[in-house]
């Protein structure tokens, strides 16, 4: 393991040197174009083309390399230093730069402090989990309100088709996160319902087939045909949705259409308002299972962001809209200061539903280090086995996906939970990893220092 870590540090050092060299190539190209008016404004493009040819990289990839290398060497020297010292991988360093550039550089001191905190966060976790944590930190420091930024961003929504090889293509959609997550979970739920011992297709293939079936078997309006006696033929059965509340707030699964307009639809127009999306009953009869944490004060009109499971903060208006159309809620009482769950533990091996919701809302994902499987698709594991005296309690349960649950059951990985939510994972080679759940959304104590 030590040798692998040494190799990883050496690779990071080489990546830092590459960033410096790439920036130097850009400088040379810029100097050259000063004497050739045809190249003015094309320095980055020309540099990317040179690097693409030299390193046998796709030009788009080379363009990203030039962009990130320039930002690292010219504007974020602390991140470059951390990369050079082996504290960050290149992917982590690039992620730090992308997050750091996502807020306006109004106050250099605030920007530098933001970068320093990002570096500290990135050095302790995977890129995906780092981005989720950075997104929450960004919301505290951004000078513009979430709602204002969301209104601007929603105007850029769109659907794009990119041809690929072998008769294939990429279909991409840029949508408000509640709609995108709802669509994905609806497709995912239907795909999982089709799995079975006689089904040869993988889950990824099933998702693609479900999406294509839903969209290509519809009429001109995009609606499924509905028989007078019930739902469209061949629809999967409705999946009951449940919700959960956490801290001083409530969580609820959604992804359904929001009847904010007379026709009961919920797609924002260019101004961020809602326009027609059609009757949800005319689509696949599957309700998405998306957990949304909504602080109580936000429900009452406050400005604390909500939280969408697997994504991060969502603007207060979206959180209120989702909460307003929740089919049900499950209350989870917590201590107002410590955040600890208040309630009796179970006296049997079987985990009661309210305790399941509490643990899944707390953990959000599989608690194995680096795993991002959503907790709603994970199994709940007794950290200390029931057979060895472990309790069915909030402080002895954790979400583990099937793979990592099996590794624990087989004795390869071991876990400890010294306090509720704090997981210590011990690898087969004796390496120890500590993970903590992210805290629920909370009101801002102080305004950003701008």
C-alpha positions in Angstrom: 0.0 0.0 0.0 2.8 2.4 0.8 4.3 1.8 -2.7 1.0 2.5 -4.3 0.7 5.7 -2.4 4.2 6.7 -3.4 3.3 6.1 -7.0 0.2 8.1 -6.7 2.2 11.1 -5.2 4.7 10.8 -8.0 1.9 10.8 -10.6 0.5 14.0 -9.0 3.9 15.6 -9.2 4.1 14.8 -12.9 0.6 16.1 -13.4 1.7 19.4 -11.8 4.7 19.6 -14.1 2.5 18.9 -17.1 0.2 21.8 -16.1 3.2 24.1 -16.0 4.5 22.9 -19.4 1.0 23.2 -21.0 0.7 26.7 -19.7 4.2 27.5 -21.1 3.1 26.1 -24.5 0.1 28.4 -24.4 2.4 31.4 -23.6 4.6 30.5 -26.5 1.6 30.2 -28.8 0.3 33.6 -27.5 3.7 35.2 -28.2 3.7 33.8 -31.7 0.2 35.0 -32.5 1.2 38.5 -31.7 3.1 38.5 -35.0 0.3 36.9 -36.9 -3.1 38.7 -36.8 -4.8 35.6 -38.1 -4.2 33.9 -34.8 -5.5 36.6 -32.5 -8.1 35.2 -30.1 -7.3 31.6 -31.1 -4.4 31.0 -28.8 -6.1 28.4 -26.7 -7.6 26.7 -29.7 -4.3 26.5 -31.5 -2.5 25.3 -28.3 -5.2 22.6 -27.8 -4.7 21.4 -31.4 -0.9 21.2 -30.9 -1.2 19.2 -27.7 -3.9 17.0 -29.2 -1.7 15.9 -32.0 1.4 15.5 -29.9 -0.3 13.4 -27.1 -2.9 11.6 -29.3 -5.7 13.1 -27.3 -9.2 14.1 -28.5 -9.0 17.8 -29.1 -11.8 18.5 -26.6 -9.8 16.6 -24.0 -6.7 18.7 -24.9 -8.8 21.8 -24.6 -9.8 20.9 -21.1 -6.2 20.2 -20.3 -5.2 23.7 -21.5 -8.0 25.4 -19.6 -7.4 23.7 -16.3 -3.6 23.9 -16.5 -3.9 27.7 -17.1 -6.2 28.2 -14.2 -4.0 26.1 -11.9 -0.7 27.9 -12.8 -2.0 31.5 -13.1 -4.9 31.8 -10.7 -4.8 29.0 -8.2 -1.2 28.4 -7.1 -2.2 26.9 -3.8 -4.1 24.1 -5.6 -1.1 23.6 -7.9 1.2 23.4 -4.9 -1.1 20.7 -3.3 -1.0 18.8 -6.5 2.7 19.0 -6.8 3.1 17.8 -3.2 0.9 14.8 -3.9 -1.9 15.9 -1.6 -4.4 15.9 -4.5 -4.8 13.9 -7.7 -5.3 15.7 -11.0 -9.0 15.0 -11.0 -9.2 16.5 -7.5 -7.2 19.5 -8.5 -9.4 20.1 -11.5 -12.5 19.8 -9.4 -11.1 22.3 -6.9 -10.5 24.8 -9.8 -13.9 24.3 -11.2 -15.6 24.9 -7.9 -13.4 27.9 -7.1 -14.3 29.6 -10.3 -18.0 29.1 -9.8 -18.3 32.1 -7.5 -17.5 35.7 -8.5 -14.0 36.9 -7.5 -15.2 40.0 -5.7 -13.0 39.8 -2.7 -9.5 38.1 -3.2 -9.3 37.2 0.5 -12.7 35.4 0.4 -11.6 33.6 -2.8 -8.3 32.5 -1.3 -10.1 31.2 1.8 -12.6 29.4 -0.3 -9.8 27.7 -2.3 -8.0 26.7 0.9 -11.1 25.1 2.3 -11.7 23.3 -1.0 -8.2 21.9 -1.0 -8.7 20.5 2.6 -12.0 18.9 1.7 -10.7 17.4 -1.6 -7.7 15.8 0.0 -10.0 13.6 2.3 -12.5 12.1 -0.1 -13.5 11.0 -3.6 -14.1 13.6 -6.4 -17.9 12.9 -6.4 -18.3 13.3 -2.7 -16.0 16.4 -2.7 -18.2 18.1 -5.3 -21.3 17.5 -3.1 -19.6 19.0 -0.1 -18.2 21.9 -2.2 -21.6 22.6 -3.5 -22.9 23.2 0.0 -20.0 25.4 0.9 -20.4 27.4 -2.3 -24.0 28.2 -1.3 -22.8 29.8 1.9 -20.3 32.0 0.2 -22.0 32.9 -3.1 -23.0 36.6 -3.1 -26.1 36.0 -5.3 -29.2 34.3 -3.9 -29.9 30.7 -4.9 -33.3 31.7 -6.3 -31.8 34.4 -8.5 -29.2 32.1 -9.9 -31.7 29.4 -10.5 -34.0 31.7 -12.5 -31.0 32.5 -14.8 -29.9 28.9 -15.1 -33.3 27.6 -16.0 -33.4 29.8 -19.1 -30.5 27.7 -20.5 -32.5 24.4 -20.3 -32.4 22.3 -23.5 -32.2 18.9 -25.1 -29.2 18.0 -27.3 -28.5 15.2 -29.8 -24.9 14.3 -30.5 -24.2 11.7 -33.2 -21.8 8.8 -32.3 -20.3 5.9 -34.1 -22.0 2.6 -35.1 -25.4 4.1 -35.6 -25.6 5.4 -32.0 -26.1 8.9 -30.6 -26.0 10.7 -27.2 -29.3 12.3 -26.1 -28.7 14.9 -23.4 -31.0 17.1 -21.4 -30.1 20.1 -19.3 -33.0 20.5 -16.8 -33.9 21.8 -13.4 -32.6 19.2 -11.0 -35.9 18.2 -9.5 -37.2 17.3 -13.0 -34.0 15.6 -14.1 -33.8 13.5 -10.9 -37.5 12.7 -11.2 -37.1 11.5 -14.8 -34.1 9.4 -14.0 -35.7 7.7 -10.9 -38.9 7.1 -12.8 -36.9 5.3 -15.6 -34.7 3.5 -13.0 -37.7 2.2 -11.1 -39.4 0.9 -14.2 -36.1 -0.7 -15.3 -35.6 -2.4 -12.0 -39.1 -3.8 -12.1 -38.2 -5.6 -15.3 -35.2 -7.4 -13.9 -35.4 -11.1 -13.3 -33.6 -14.4 -13.8 -34.9 -14.7 -17.4 -34.0 -11.1 -18.3 -30.7 -11.0 -20.2 -30.4 -7.2 -20.4 -28.3 -5.3 -17.9 -29.8 -2.5 -15.7 -28.1 0.1 -17.8 -29.6 -1.4 -21.0 -33.0 -1.6 -19.3 -32.9 2.0 -18.4 -32.1 3.0 -22.0 -34.9 0.7 -23.3 -37.5 2.1 -20.9 -36.6 5.7 -21.8 -36.9 4.9 -25.5 -40.1 3.0 -25.0 -41.7 5.9 -23.0 -40.7 8.6 -25.5 -41.1 6.8 -28.8 -44.5 5.0 -28.1 -46.2 8.3 -27.3 -48.4 10.4 -29.4 -47.8 13.9 -30.8 -48.3 15.4 -27.4 -45.8 13.2 -25.7 -48.5 11.4 -23.7 -49.1 7.7 -23.3 -52.5 6.6 -24.5 -54.8 6.0 -21.5 -57.7 3.5 -21.7 -61.1 4.6 -20.3 -60.9 1.9 -17.6 -57.4 2.6 -16.3 -53.8 3.3 -17.0 -52.0 2.7 -20.3 -51.6 -0.9 -21.3 -48.3 -2.4 -20.2 -47.5 0.1 -17.6 -45.5 -1.0 -14.5 -47.5 -0.8 -11.3 -47.3 2.3 -9.3 -44.7 2.4 -6.6 -45.8 3.8 -3.3 -43.8 6.8 -2.4 -42.8 7.6 1.2 -41.2 10.6 2.8 -39.0 11.5 5.7 -38.3 14.5 7.8 -34.9 15.2 9.3 -33.6 17.7 11.9 -36.0 20.6 11.9 -37.3 19.7 8.5 -39.1 17.2 6.4 -38.0 14.9 3.5 -40.3 13.6 0.8 -39.9 11.6 -2.4 -41.2 13.3 -5.4 -40.4 13.7 -9.1 -44.0 14.0 -10.0 -45.6 16.8 -11.9 -46.4 19.9 -9.9 -49.8 21.4 -10.6 -48.7 25.0 -10.3 -50.7 25.9 -13.4 -54.3 25.4 -14.4 -53.4 22.3 -16.4 -51.6 20.7 -13.4 -48.2 20.9 -14.9 -44.7 22.0 -13.7 -42.2 22.9 -16.4 -40.6 26.3 -16.0 -40.6 28.8 -18.9 -37.9 31.3 -19.7 -38.8 33.3 -16.7 -38.6 30.4 -14.3 -42.4 30.1 -14.0 -44.3 26.9 -14.6 -45.8 26.0 -18.0 -47.6 22.9 -19.3 -46.1 19.5 -18.8 -49.2 17.4 -19.2 -51.2 15.1 -16.9 -48.8 12.8 -14.9 -51.4 10.0 -15.1 -50.9 9.9 -18.9 -47.3 8.8 -18.5 -45.7 5.7 -17.1 -47.5 4.9 -13.8 -44.3 4.9 -11.8 -43.7 7.5 -9.1 -40.0 8.5 -8.7 -38.5 7.9 -5.3 -36.5 11.1 -4.6 -35.9 12.2 -1.1 -36.0 16.0 -0.5 -35.1 17.4 2.8 -37.1 20.6 3.5 -36.3 22.6 6.7 -39.5 23.7 8.5 -38.5 27.4 8.3 -38.2 27.0 4.5 -41.8 25.7 4.4 -42.8 28.8 6.3 -41.2 31.1 3.7 -37.5 31.1 4.9 -34.5 31.2 2.6 -32.7 28.1 3.8 -32.1 25.8 0.8 -33.6 22.3 0.7 -31.6 19.2 -0.2 -32.2 16.7 -2.9 -30.8 13.2 -2.2 -27.8 12.5 -4.3 -27.5 16.0 -5.6 -27.2 18.6 -2.9 -28.9 22.0 -2.2 -32.0 23.1 -4.1 -33.5 26.6 -4.1 -36.2 27.2 -1.4 -39.0 27.7 -3.9 -38.4 24.3 -5.5 -38.2 22.7 -2.0 -41.5 24.3 -1.0 -43.1 23.2 -4.3 -42.0 19.6 -3.9 -43.1 19.6 -0.3 -46.5 21.1 -1.2 -47.3 18.0 -3.4 -45.8 15.3 -1.3 -48.1 12.2 -1.1 -47.0 11.6 2.5 -44.5 12.6 5.2 -42.7 10.6 7.9 -41.7 12.7 10.9 -38.3 12.2 12.4 -37.7 14.1 15.6 -34.2 15.2 16.4 -32.5 17.2 19.1 -32.5 20.9 18.1 -28.9 21.4 19.2 -27.1 18.1 18.7 -29.1 16.8 15.8 -29.4 13.4 17.5 -32.5 11.3 16.7 -35.1 11.2 19.5 -37.1 8.1 19.7 -37.2 4.5 21.0 -34.9 1.8 19.5 -36.4 -1.4 18.2 -36.4 -4.5 20.3 -36.4 -6.9 17.4 -34.0 -7.7 14.6 -36.4 -6.3 12.0 -35.9 -2.6 11.4 -39.2 -0.6 11.7 -40.1 1.8 8.9 -39.5 5.1 10.8 -36.0 3.9 11.8 -35.3 2.9 8.2 -36.2 6.4 7.0 -34.1 8.0 9.8 -31.0 6.1 9.0 -31.3 6.5 5.2 -31.9 10.2 5.4 -28.9 10.5 7.7 -26.5 8.4 5.6 -27.8 9.4 2.1 -25.5 7.0 0.4 -23.8 3.6 1.1 -21.4 4.3 4.0 -18.5 2.3 2.5 -15.7 4.8 1.8 -16.2 6.3 -1.7 -19.4 4.5 -2.6 -22.2 6.7 -3.9 -25.0 4.2 -4.2 -28.1 6.0 -2.8 -29.2 4.9 0.6 -32.7 4.3 -0.7 -31.3 1.4 -2.8 -29.0 0.1 0.0 -29.6 -2.5 2.8 -29.5 -1.5 6.4 -26.7 -3.3 8.3 -26.3 -3.9 12.0 -22.7 -2.5 12.5 -22.4 -4.8 15.5 -24.2 -8.0 14.5 -27.5 -8.8 16.2 -26.1 -12.3 16.9 -23.3 -10.7 18.9 -25.6 -8.4 21.0 -25.9 -5.6 18.6 -29.1 -3.5 18.9 -31.5 -2.5 16.2 -30.9 1.2 16.9 -30.0 4.5 15.2 -26.5 4.2 16.5 -26.0 0.6 15.3 -27.4 0.7 11.8 -25.8 2.0 8.6 -26.7 1.9 4.9 -24.5 -0.5 2.9 -25.0 -1.5 -0.8 -25.3 -5.2 -1.5 -21.7 -5.5 -2.6 -20.2 -3.9 0.5 -22.7 -5.6 2.7 -21.5 -8.9 1.3 -17.9 -8.0 1.8 -18.6 -7.2 5.5 -20.6 -10.4 5.9 -17.8 -12.4 4.4 -15.4 -10.9 6.9 -13.2 -8.9 4.4 -14.2 -5.4 5.6 -15.0 -4.5 9.2 -17.0 -1.5 10.5 -17.3 0.3 13.7 -19.8 3.0 14.8 -18.5 4.7 17.9 -21.3 7.3 17.7 -24.4 7.5 15.6 -23.5 8.1 12.0 -19.7 8.0 12.5 -18.4 5.0 10.5 -14.9 3.6 10.9 -14.2 1.2 8.0 -11.2 -1.2 8.3 -9.9 -2.7 5.1 -8.5 -6.3 4.7 -5.0 -4.9 4.7 -5.6 -2.9 8.0 -6.1 0.5 6.5 -8.6 2.6 8.4 -11.1 5.1 7.0 -13.4 7.4 8.9 -16.6 8.8 7.3 -19.3 11.1 8.8 -22.7 11.9 7.3 -23.3 15.3 5.9 -25.3 17.5 8.2 -28.9 18.5 7.2 -29.5 22.0 5.8 -29.4 24.7 8.4 -30.0 28.5 8.3 -27.0 30.7 7.7 -25.5 32.1 10.9 -23.8 35.0 9.3 -24.0 36.6 5.9 -21.1 36.1 3.4 -18.2 38.6 4.1 -18.7 40.8 1.1 
